[in-house]
Amino acid sequence: MSIDKESEIAANLQIGPTTLGMVRIYVEGEGMELPLDFEPEEAEEIAEELMAAAKMAREMATRAPQGGGKKKR
């Protein structure tokens, strides 16, 4: 599955600090639990990447054709 392909998979996402000074991104979905621990500096890099992706997504949305992409005949 590519990053740009839609998915029907639903998951819960939690983010918070651990008692060991790490940042945990916890993903829970249908029969799956995925705890991902990162050093604070790594978490900051991930946050920067998320912000950059959000900015790009907004820009793409403003350039996207209106009306759900369907052409009128």
Backbone atoms as SQL, in Angstrom:
CREATE TABLE atoms (id INTEGER PRIMARY KEY, chain TEXT, resi INTEGER, resn TEXT, atom TEXT, x REAL, y REAL, z REAL);
INSERT INTO atoms VALUES
  (1, 'A', 1, 'MET', 'N', 0.852, -1.180, 0.000),
  (2, 'A', 1, 'MET', 'CA', 0.000, 0.000, 0.000),
  (3, 'A', 1, 'MET', 'C', 0.893, 1.236, 0.000),
  (4, 'A', 2, 'SER', 'N', 0.621, 2.142, -0.893),
  (5, 'A', 2, 'SER', 'CA', 1.417, 3.367, -0.927),
  (6, 'A', 2, 'SER', 'C', 0.848, 4.378, 0.061),
  (7, 'A', 3, 'ILE', 'N', 1.622, 5.389, 0.348),
  (8, 'A', 3, 'ILE', 'CA', 1.211, 6.397, 1.328),
  (9, 'A', 3, 'ILE', 'C', 0.039, 7.232, 0.810),
  (10, 'A', 4, 'ASP', 'N', -0.156, 7.263, -0.496),
  (11, 'A', 4, 'ASP', 'CA', -1.197, 8.104, -1.090),
  (12, 'A', 4, 'ASP', 'C', -2.455, 7.316, -1.449),
  (13, 'A', 5, 'LYS', 'N', -2.569, 6.076, -0.993),
  (14, 'A', 5, 'LYS', 'CA', -3.724, 5.242, -1.298),
  (15, 'A', 5, 'LYS', 'C', -4.692, 5.245, -0.114),
  (16, 'A', 6, 'GLU', 'N', -5.984, 5.420, -0.407),
  (17, 'A', 6, 'GLU', 'CA', -6.981, 5.419, 0.659),
  (18, 'A', 6, 'GLU', 'C', -7.101, 4.041, 1.278),
  (19, 'A', 7, 'SER', 'N', -7.517, 4.012, 2.536),
  (20, 'A', 7, 'SER', 'CA', -7.641, 2.771, 3.277),
  (21, 'A', 7, 'SER', 'C', -8.939, 2.771, 4.080),
  (22, 'A', 8, 'GLU', 'N', -9.478, 1.598, 4.277),
  (23, 'A', 8, 'GLU', 'CA', -10.685, 1.435, 5.095),
  (24, 'A', 8, 'GLU', 'C', -10.324, 1.048, 6.528),
  (25, 'A', 9, 'ILE', 'N', -9.040, 0.959, 6.839),
  (26, 'A', 9, 'ILE', 'CA', -8.594, 0.545, 8.165),
  (27, 'A', 9, 'ILE', 'C', -8.779, 1.701, 9.148),
  (28, 'A', 10, 'ALA', 'N', -9.381, 1.395, 10.282),
  (29, 'A', 10, 'ALA', 'CA', -9.565, 2.393, 11.334),
  (30, 'A', 10, 'ALA', 'C', -8.623, 2.066, 12.491),
  (31, 'A', 11, 'ALA', 'N', -8.067, 3.110, 13.105),
  (32, 'A', 11, 'ALA', 'CA', -7.159, 2.902, 14.230),
  (33, 'A', 11, 'ALA', 'C', -7.248, 4.090, 15.173),
  (34, 'A', 12, 'ASN', 'N', -6.883, 3.838, 16.414),
  (35, 'A', 12, 'ASN', 'CA', -6.777, 4.900, 17.416),
  (36, 'A', 12, 'ASN', 'C', -5.308, 5.254, 17.568),
  (37, 'A', 13, 'LEU', 'N', -5.044, 6.536, 17.782),
  (38, 'A', 13, 'LEU', 'CA', -3.677, 7.018, 17.920),
  (39, 'A', 13, 'LEU', 'C', -3.565, 7.791, 19.227),
  (40, 'A', 14, 'GLN', 'N', -2.573, 7.433, 20.037),
  (41, 'A', 14, 'GLN', 'CA', -2.290, 8.155, 21.272),
  (42, 'A', 14, 'GLN', 'C', -0.817, 8.535, 21.260),
  (43, 'A', 15, 'ILE', 'N', -0.515, 9.720, 21.774),
  (44, 'A', 15, 'ILE', 'CA', 0.862, 10.191, 21.839),
  (45, 'A', 15, 'ILE', 'C', 1.108, 10.757, 23.228),
  (46, 'A', 16, 'GLY', 'N', 2.216, 10.377, 23.841),
  (47, 'A', 16, 'GLY', 'CA', 2.523, 10.908, 25.164),
  (48, 'A', 16, 'GLY', 'C', 3.900, 10.481, 25.626),
  (49, 'A', 17, 'PRO', 'N', 4.345, 11.054, 26.753),
  (50, 'A', 17, 'PRO', 'CA', 5.657, 10.712, 27.296),
  (51, 'A', 17, 'PRO', 'C', 5.600, 9.402, 28.084),
  (52, 'A', 18, 'THR', 'N', 6.730, 8.714, 28.123),
  (53, 'A', 18, 'THR', 'CA', 6.834, 7.510, 28.959),
  (54, 'A', 18, 'THR', 'C', 7.602, 7.866, 30.229),
  (55, 'A', 19, 'THR', 'N', 7.563, 6.969, 31.201),
  (56, 'A', 19, 'THR', 'CA', 8.281, 7.203, 32.460),
  (57, 'A', 19, 'THR', 'C', 9.800, 7.136, 32.271),
  (58, 'A', 20, 'LEU', 'N', 10.250, 6.644, 31.111),
  (59, 'A', 20, 'LEU', 'CA', 11.677, 6.542, 30.832),
  (60, 'A', 20, 'LEU', 'C', 12.190, 7.711, 29.991),
  (61, 'A', 21, 'GLY', 'N', 11.366, 8.749, 29.812),
  (62, 'A', 21, 'GLY', 'CA', 11.799, 9.928, 29.071),
  (63, 'A', 21, 'GLY', 'C', 11.719, 9.799, 27.563),
  (64, 'A', 22, 'MET', 'N', 10.946, 8.852, 27.083),
  (65, 'A', 22, 'MET', 'CA', 10.748, 8.674, 25.650),
  (66, 'A', 22, 'MET', 'C', 9.390, 9.263, 25.277),
  (67, 'A', 23, 'VAL', 'N', 9.171, 9.432, 23.996),
  (68, 'A', 23, 'VAL', 'CA', 7.857, 9.831, 23.497),
  (69, 'A', 23, 'VAL', 'C', 7.266, 8.607, 22.808),
  (70, 'A', 24, 'ARG', 'N', 6.078, 8.204, 23.253),
  (71, 'A', 24, 'ARG', 'CA', 5.436, 7.024, 22.669),
  (72, 'A', 24, 'ARG', 'C', 4.306, 7.445, 21.742),
  (73, 'A', 25, 'ILE', 'N', 4.336, 6.872, 20.549),
  (74, 'A', 25, 'ILE', 'CA', 3.207, 6.939, 19.620),
  (75, 'A', 25, 'ILE', 'C', 2.599, 5.547, 19.667),
  (76, 'A', 26, 'TYR', 'N', 1.355, 5.473, 20.103),
  (77, 'A', 26, 'TYR', 'CA', 0.690, 4.193, 20.306),
  (78, 'A', 26, 'TYR', 'C', -0.467, 4.085, 19.325),
  (79, 'A', 27, 'VAL', 'N', -0.396, 3.065, 18.461),
  (80, 'A', 27, 'VAL', 'CA', -1.431, 2.845, 17.451),
  (81, 'A', 27, 'VAL', 'C', -2.154, 1.556, 17.801),
  (82, 'A', 28, 'GLU', 'N', -3.484, 1.629, 17.852),
  (83, 'A', 28, 'GLU', 'CA', -4.285, 0.457, 18.171),
  (84, 'A', 28, 'GLU', 'C', -5.388, 0.331, 17.130),
  (85, 'A', 29, 'GLY', 'N', -5.464, -0.837, 16.523),
  (86, 'A', 29, 'GLY', 'CA', -6.483, -1.093, 15.516),
  (87, 'A', 29, 'GLY', 'C', -7.037, -2.488, 15.676),
  (88, 'A', 30, 'GLU', 'N', -7.768, -2.926, 14.682),
  (89, 'A', 30, 'GLU', 'CA', -8.427, -4.228, 14.718),
  (90, 'A', 30, 'GLU', 'C', -7.424, -5.344, 15.011),
  (91, 'A', 31, 'GLY', 'N', -7.356, -5.783, 16.264),
  (92, 'A', 31, 'GLY', 'CA', -6.475, -6.868, 16.656),
  (93, 'A', 31, 'GLY', 'C', -4.998, -6.519, 16.642),
  (94, 'A', 32, 'MET', 'N', -4.666, -5.234, 16.684),
  (95, 'A', 32, 'MET', 'CA', -3.276, -4.816, 16.598),
  (96, 'A', 32, 'MET', 'C', -2.983, -3.727, 17.613),
  (97, 'A', 33, 'GLU', 'N', -1.847, -3.835, 18.278),
  (98, 'A', 33, 'GLU', 'CA', -1.346, -2.785, 19.163),
  (99, 'A', 33, 'GLU', 'C', 0.103, -2.537, 18.773),
  (100, 'A', 34, 'LEU', 'N', 0.453, -1.270, 18.522),
  (101, 'A', 34, 'LEU', 'CA', 1.793, -0.945, 18.064),
  (102, 'A', 34, 'LEU', 'C', 2.346, 0.233, 18.860),
  (103, 'A', 35, 'PRO', 'N', 3.129, -0.050, 19.921),
  (104, 'A', 35, 'PRO', 'CA', 3.767, 1.031, 20.673),
  (105, 'A', 35, 'PRO', 'C', 5.106, 1.381, 20.023),
  (106, 'A', 36, 'LEU', 'N', 5.287, 2.637, 19.667),
  (107, 'A', 36, 'LEU', 'CA', 6.524, 3.102, 19.041),
  (108, 'A', 36, 'LEU', 'C', 7.149, 4.152, 19.939),
  (109, 'A', 37, 'ASP', 'N', 8.346, 3.892, 20.449),
  (110, 'A', 37, 'ASP', 'CA', 9.030, 4.822, 21.355),
  (111, 'A', 37, 'ASP', 'C', 10.150, 5.550, 20.621),
  (112, 'A', 38, 'PHE', 'N', 10.250, 6.854, 20.870),
  (113, 'A', 38, 'PHE', 'CA', 11.235, 7.700, 20.215),
  (114, 'A', 38, 'PHE', 'C', 11.936, 8.584, 21.237),
  (115, 'A', 39, 'GLU', 'N', 13.202, 8.864, 20.985),
  (116, 'A', 39, 'GLU', 'CA', 13.911, 9.871, 21.760),
  (117, 'A', 39, 'GLU', 'C', 13.211, 11.216, 21.519),
  (118, 'A', 40, 'PRO', 'N', 13.249, 12.140, 22.468),
  (119, 'A', 40, 'PRO', 'CA', 12.585, 13.439, 22.273),
  (120, 'A', 40, 'PRO', 'C', 13.005, 14.145, 20.976),
  (121, 'A', 41, 'GLU', 'N', 14.286, 14.065, 20.621),
  (122, 'A', 41, 'GLU', 'CA', 14.749, 14.717, 19.387),
  (123, 'A', 41, 'GLU', 'C', 14.120, 14.078, 18.150),
  (124, 'A', 42, 'GLU', 'N', 13.983, 12.753, 18.173),
  (125, 'A', 42, 'GLU', 'CA', 13.329, 12.061, 17.058),
  (126, 'A', 42, 'GLU', 'C', 11.862, 12.465, 16.966),
  (127, 'A', 43, 'ALA', 'N', 11.213, 12.587, 18.115),
  (128, 'A', 43, 'ALA', 'CA', 9.806, 12.989, 18.143),
  (129, 'A', 43, 'ALA', 'C', 9.636, 14.392, 17.575),
  (130, 'A', 44, 'GLU', 'N', 10.580, 15.277, 17.865),
  (131, 'A', 44, 'GLU', 'CA', 10.519, 16.629, 17.313),
  (132, 'A', 44, 'GLU', 'C', 10.674, 16.603, 15.796),
  (133, 'A', 45, 'GLU', 'N', 11.536, 15.727, 15.276),
  (134, 'A', 45, 'GLU', 'CA', 11.689, 15.591, 13.830),
  (135, 'A', 45, 'GLU', 'C', 10.397, 15.082, 13.196),
  (136, 'A', 46, 'ILE', 'N', 9.758, 14.119, 13.857),
  (137, 'A', 46, 'ILE', 'CA', 8.483, 13.591, 13.358),
  (138, 'A', 46, 'ILE', 'C', 7.433, 14.704, 13.347),
  (139, 'A', 47, 'ALA', 'N', 7.406, 15.508, 14.412),
  (140, 'A', 47, 'ALA', 'CA', 6.448, 16.615, 14.491),
  (141, 'A', 47, 'ALA', 'C', 6.680, 17.604, 13.348),
  (142, 'A', 48, 'GLU', 'N', 7.941, 17.894, 13.037),
  (143, 'A', 48, 'GLU', 'CA', 8.252, 18.797, 11.922),
  (144, 'A', 48, 'GLU', 'C', 7.781, 18.208, 10.599),
  (145, 'A', 49, 'GLU', 'N', 7.969, 16.900, 10.416),
  (146, 'A', 49, 'GLU', 'CA', 7.516, 16.244, 9.194),
  (147, 'A', 49, 'GLU', 'C', 5.993, 16.276, 9.086),
  (148, 'A', 50, 'LEU', 'N', 5.297, 16.081, 10.218),
  (149, 'A', 50, 'LEU', 'CA', 3.837, 16.170, 10.220),
  (150, 'A', 50, 'LEU', 'C', 3.362, 17.571, 9.839),
  (151, 'A', 51, 'MET', 'N', 4.001, 18.579, 10.387),
  (152, 'A', 51, 'MET', 'CA', 3.633, 19.967, 10.074),
  (153, 'A', 51, 'MET', 'C', 3.867, 20.267, 8.594),
  (154, 'A', 52, 'ALA', 'N', 4.994, 19.806, 8.056),
  (155, 'A', 52, 'ALA', 'CA', 5.286, 20.027, 6.638),
  (156, 'A', 52, 'ALA', 'C', 4.269, 19.305, 5.753),
  (157, 'A', 53, 'ALA', 'N', 3.905, 18.085, 6.126),
  (158, 'A', 53, 'ALA', 'CA', 2.924, 17.329, 5.347),
  (159, 'A', 53, 'ALA', 'C', 1.551, 17.986, 5.417),
  (160, 'A', 54, 'ALA', 'N', 1.176, 18.501, 6.580),
  (161, 'A', 54, 'ALA', 'CA', -0.111, 19.183, 6.717),
  (162, 'A', 54, 'ALA', 'C', -0.151, 20.429, 5.841),
  (163, 'A', 55, 'LYS', 'N', 0.951, 21.165, 5.809),
  (164, 'A', 55, 'LYS', 'CA', 1.023, 22.363, 4.970),
  (165, 'A', 55, 'LYS', 'C', 0.874, 21.983, 3.495),
  (166, 'A', 56, 'MET', 'N', 1.581, 20.939, 3.069),
  (167, 'A', 56, 'MET', 'CA', 1.493, 20.495, 1.678),
  (168, 'A', 56, 'MET', 'C', 0.090, 20.008, 1.337),
  (169, 'A', 57, 'ALA', 'N', -0.547, 19.310, 2.268),
  (170, 'A', 57, 'ALA', 'CA', -1.906, 18.805, 2.033),
  (171, 'A', 57, 'ALA', 'C', -2.885, 19.960, 1.862),
  (172, 'A', 58, 'ARG', 'N', -2.737, 21.008, 2.682),
  (173, 'A', 58, 'ARG', 'CA', -3.602, 22.193, 2.538),
  (174, 'A', 58, 'ARG', 'C', -3.412, 22.833, 1.171),
  (175, 'A', 59, 'GLU', 'N', -2.157, 22.969, 0.752),
  (176, 'A', 59, 'GLU', 'CA', -1.874, 23.566, -0.553),
  (177, 'A', 59, 'GLU', 'C', -2.456, 22.722, -1.681),
  (178, 'A', 60, 'MET', 'N', -2.354, 21.408, -1.571),
  (179, 'A', 60, 'MET', 'CA', -2.901, 20.517, -2.595),
  (180, 'A', 60, 'MET', 'C', -4.420, 20.603, -2.627),
  (181, 'A', 61, 'ALA', 'N', -5.040, 20.732, -1.461),
  (182, 'A', 61, 'ALA', 'CA', -6.501, 20.816, -1.391),
  (183, 'A', 61, 'ALA', 'C', -7.014, 22.091, -2.051),
  (184, 'A', 62, 'THR', 'N', -6.272, 23.179, -1.941),
  (185, 'A', 62, 'THR', 'CA', -6.724, 24.429, -2.561),
  (186, 'A', 62, 'THR', 'C', -6.565, 24.393, -4.072),
  (187, 'A', 63, 'ARG', 'N', -5.665, 23.529, -4.580),
  (188, 'A', 63, 'ARG', 'CA', -5.467, 23.395, -6.025),
  (189, 'A', 63, 'ARG', 'C', -6.341, 22.315, -6.630),
  (190, 'A', 64, 'ALA', 'N', -6.938, 21.460, -5.798),
  (191, 'A', 64, 'ALA', 'CA', -7.741, 20.335, -6.290),
  (192, 'A', 64, 'ALA', 'C', -9.010, 20.849, -6.953),
  (193, 'A', 65, 'PRO', 'N', -9.480, 20.146, -8.002),
  (194, 'A', 65, 'PRO', 'CA', -10.732, 20.552, -8.642),
  (195, 'A', 65, 'PRO', 'C', -11.895, 20.428, -7.673),
  (196, 'A', 66, 'GLN', 'N', -12.808, 21.363, -7.724),
  (197, 'A', 66, 'GLN', 'CA', -13.976, 21.356, -6.845),
  (198, 'A', 66, 'GLN', 'C', -15.044, 20.421, -7.408),
  (199, 'A', 67, 'GLY', 'N', -15.967, 19.988, -6.556),
  (200, 'A', 67, 'GLY', 'CA', -17.077, 19.153, -7.007),
  (201, 'A', 67, 'GLY', 'C', -16.785, 17.666, -6.975),
  (202, 'A', 68, 'GLY', 'N', -15.800, 17.268, -6.168),
  (203, 'A', 68, 'GLY', 'CA', -15.534, 15.846, -5.990),
  (204, 'A', 68, 'GLY', 'C', -14.839, 15.199, -7.180),
  (205, 'A', 69, 'GLY', 'N', -14.342, 15.998, -8.114),
  (206, 'A', 69, 'GLY', 'CA', -13.596, 15.461, -9.233),
  (207, 'A', 69, 'GLY', 'C', -14.451, 14.924, -10.356),
  (208, 'A', 70, 'LYS', 'N', -15.779, 15.023, -10.243),
  (209, 'A', 70, 'LYS', 'CA', -16.654, 14.528, -11.313),
  (210, 'A', 70, 'LYS', 'C', -16.853, 15.622, -12.340),
  (211, 'A', 71, 'LYS', 'N', -16.791, 15.223, -13.604),
  (212, 'A', 71, 'LYS', 'CA', -16.976, 16.168, -14.689),
  (213, 'A', 71, 'LYS', 'C', -18.445, 16.180, -15.106),
  (214, 'A', 72, 'LYS', 'N', -18.950, 17.355, -15.395),
  (215, 'A', 72, 'LYS', 'CA', -20.317, 17.477, -15.882),
  (216, 'A', 72, 'LYS', 'C', -20.315, 17.303, -17.387),
  (217, 'A', 73, 'ARG', 'N', -21.370, 16.701, -17.896),
  (218, 'A', 73, 'ARG', 'CA', -21.479, 16.501, -19.357),
  (219, 'A', 73, 'ARG', 'C', -22.466, 17.460, -19.942);
